[in-house]
Amino acid sequence: MLIFTKHFHEMLKQRNIAEAWVKRTIDDPDSIESHDGGITRHYLKKIVENENRWLRIVVNVEELPNKAITVFFDHRLRGKT
């Protein structure tokens, strides 16, 4: 189970990120990275319908249920295939 924090919901609205993109990124990521000594997991997905931008979702996997902390389009990955 995954819950979305208040900050996560705010970022969805502020950054105009569709919930369908979030679901697709979590369910079928192009890449998963472990960060912060394994405390967080970053799910990445190229969103074709948004100019091939990379969506990054940061999830705290140490808490149960897991918490989606933040979401953003990662400009550092622009142009990555």
C-alpha positions as CSV (number, residue, x, y, z in Angstrom):
1,M,0.0,0.0,0.0
2,L,1.2,3.5,-0.8
3,I,-0.2,6.7,0.7
4,F,0.4,10.2,-0.6
5,T,1.5,13.0,1.8
6,K,-0.1,16.4,1.9
7,H,3.0,17.8,0.2
8,F,2.8,15.2,-2.5
9,H,-0.8,16.2,-3.3
10,E,0.2,19.9,-3.3
11,M,3.0,19.2,-5.8
12,L,0.6,17.3,-8.1
13,K,-1.6,20.4,-8.3
14,Q,1.2,23.0,-8.4
15,R,3.2,21.2,-11.1
16,N,0.2,20.0,-13.1
17,I,1.1,16.4,-12.9
18,A,-1.7,14.0,-13.8
19,E,-2.6,11.2,-11.3
20,A,-2.6,8.8,-14.3
21,W,1.1,9.5,-14.8
22,V,1.8,8.8,-11.1
23,K,0.0,5.5,-11.3
24,R,1.9,4.5,-14.5
25,T,5.2,5.5,-12.9
26,I,4.6,3.5,-9.7
27,D,3.1,0.5,-11.5
28,D,5.5,0.3,-14.5
29,P,8.7,2.5,-13.9
30,D,11.4,2.8,-16.5
31,S,13.9,2.9,-13.6
32,I,14.0,2.6,-9.8
33,E,16.8,4.1,-7.7
34,S,17.6,3.6,-4.0
35,H,18.7,6.7,-2.1
36,D,19.4,7.8,1.5
37,G,20.8,4.5,2.5
38,G,17.8,2.6,1.3
39,I,15.3,4.8,3.1
40,T,13.8,6.3,-0.1
41,R,13.1,4.7,-3.5
42,H,12.9,6.9,-6.6
43,Y,10.5,5.8,-9.3
44,L,11.2,7.3,-12.8
45,K,9.2,7.2,-15.9
46,K,9.4,9.0,-19.2
47,I,6.1,10.7,-19.9
48,V,5.8,10.8,-23.7
49,E,2.7,12.9,-23.8
50,N,4.5,15.6,-21.8
51,E,7.4,16.3,-24.1
52,N,9.3,13.1,-23.0
53,R,10.0,14.6,-19.6
54,W,11.0,12.3,-16.8
55,L,8.7,12.0,-13.8
56,R,10.4,11.3,-10.5
57,I,8.4,10.1,-7.5
58,V,10.2,9.8,-4.2
59,V,8.8,7.2,-1.8
60,N,9.8,6.6,1.8
61,V,9.9,2.8,1.9
62,E,10.9,2.5,5.6
63,E,7.5,3.6,6.8
64,L,4.5,1.3,6.6
65,P,2.5,1.9,4.7
66,N,5.0,3.5,2.3
67,K,4.7,7.2,1.8
68,A,5.0,9.1,-1.5
69,I,6.9,12.2,-0.4
70,T,7.2,14.3,-3.5
71,V,6.8,14.3,-7.3
72,F,8.4,16.4,-10.0
73,F,9.7,16.4,-13.5
74,D,13.4,15.9,-13.3
75,H,15.1,18.4,-15.7
76,R,18.5,16.8,-15.0
77,L,17.3,13.8,-17.1
78,R,16.1,15.9,-20.0
79,G,17.3,14.3,-23.2
80,K,18.0,10.9,-21.6
81,T,16.7,8.0,-23.6
